[in-house]
Amino acid sequence: MRATLTPRQLEVLRLAAEGYTARKTGTTLFIAEKTVKIHRGLIMRRLGAANFTAAVAIAIRLGLID
């Protein structure tokens, strides 16, 4: 399985893997916290994850992020 994520979604994933909150991710990427949460939901759906922590684990396993 090779999920297709946008460059912004990959940025959100990378920051989450580093422990960033939705608020800190938004500040870092100059987007609203709500936009970060929307990205997280789309990422979960595309990766078939039950929650965002699982999405990060799946992304690492698939080699989408380090």
Buried (B, 14 or more C-beta within 10 A) or exposed (E): EEBEBEEBBBBBBBBBBEEBEBEBBBBBBEBEBEBBBEBBEBBBEBBEBEEBEEBBBBBEEEEBBE
